[in-house]
Amino acid sequence: MKALLHRALGLPLALFLLAGCGSSLPVPPTGPHLPSEPAVVVPYPPPPARVEILSPPDKPGLVWIDGEWQWRSRRWAWQPGRWEPVPPGAYFAPNATVRRADGSLVWFAGVWHVPGKK
């Protein structure tokens, strides 16, 4: 009986506690990569993302850009996350690894897309 009561209260309590863990982390507006962007053919996907401990931004108005694995010649290298200002009217296209129809694996770096800039 006691175990049943603990189970019955456990899930709602866990959900309530998780709801309180919401984040107000300022993140950039996001969007797609452009067809004209260079894609890097890679032999294998990147490792899982690393967990990062964030420090508060040193200026107001900055957004958090997640860390990412970047392809460097013949291996993946970790680029830590960072605080950045949002260029006016811009959106951020996060890094992406995509399997093409021909079976090749390509990687796109995370980049800002600013209207009117190429």
C-alpha positions in Angstrom: 0.0 0.0 0.0 2.8 2.4 1.0 4.7 1.7 -2.3 1.5 2.3 -4.3 1.0 5.6 -2.6 4.7 6.6 -3.3 4.2 5.7 -7.0 0.9 7.6 -7.2 2.5 10.7 -5.8 5.9 10.3 -7.4 5.0 11.0 -11.0 2.9 14.1 -10.4 5.5 15.4 -8.0 8.3 14.8 -10.4 6.4 16.6 -13.2 5.7 19.5 -10.9 9.4 19.8 -10.0 10.5 19.5 -13.7 8.0 22.3 -14.6 9.8 24.5 -12.1 13.1 23.9 -13.9 12.0 26.0 -16.9 14.7 28.2 -18.5 14.7 31.8 -19.4 17.9 31.4 -21.3 17.9 34.0 -24.1 18.4 32.2 -27.4 18.6 33.6 -31.0 15.8 33.4 -33.5 16.6 30.4 -35.6 16.0 29.4 -39.2 17.2 27.1 -42.0 20.6 26.9 -43.8 20.5 28.4 -47.3 20.9 26.2 -50.4 24.0 28.3 -51.4 25.8 27.5 -48.1 28.9 25.3 -48.4 28.4 21.8 -47.1 31.4 19.8 -45.9 31.3 16.0 -46.7 32.3 14.1 -43.5 33.0 10.4 -43.1 31.0 10.0 -39.9 28.6 12.0 -37.7 29.8 14.1 -34.7 29.8 12.8 -31.2 27.0 13.8 -28.8 27.1 17.4 -27.7 29.0 18.2 -24.5 27.3 19.5 -21.3 28.3 23.1 -20.6 28.0 25.2 -17.5 26.9 28.7 -18.4 28.1 31.9 -16.9 25.7 34.9 -17.1 26.3 37.2 -20.0 28.6 40.1 -19.4 26.3 42.6 -21.2 22.6 42.8 -21.6 21.0 41.9 -24.9 23.2 38.9 -25.7 21.9 35.4 -26.7 23.3 32.0 -26.0 24.7 30.1 -29.0 25.1 26.4 -28.1 28.5 24.7 -28.4 28.9 22.5 -31.5 31.2 19.9 -33.0 33.0 21.3 -36.0 34.8 19.3 -38.7 38.5 20.2 -38.8 40.4 18.5 -41.7 40.1 14.9 -40.5 38.4 15.0 -37.1 35.6 16.6 -35.0 36.7 19.5 -32.6 34.5 21.0 -29.9 33.6 24.7 -30.2 32.3 25.8 -26.8 29.0 27.8 -26.5 29.1 31.5 -26.3 27.1 34.7 -25.7 26.7 36.8 -28.8 24.7 39.9 -29.9 21.9 39.4 -32.5 22.7 41.2 -35.7 19.6 43.4 -36.6 17.0 41.4 -38.5 19.2 38.2 -38.5 18.5 34.6 -37.6 20.9 31.8 -36.6 21.0 28.5 -38.5 22.3 26.0 -36.0 24.9 23.4 -37.1 23.4 20.4 -38.9 24.6 17.0 -40.1 22.5 15.7 -43.0 22.5 12.4 -44.9 21.9 13.1 -48.7 19.9 11.0 -51.1 23.2 9.6 -52.5 24.2 8.3 -49.0 26.9 11.0 -48.4 27.0 12.7 -45.0 27.4 16.5 -45.0 27.9 19.0 -42.2 26.8 22.6 -42.1 28.4 25.0 -39.5 26.2 27.2 -37.3 26.0 30.6 -38.9 24.1 33.9 -38.7 22.0 34.9 -41.7 21.8 38.7 -42.0 19.4 40.1 -44.6 21.2 41.8 -47.5 24.6 40.1 -46.7 26.0 37.1 -48.5 
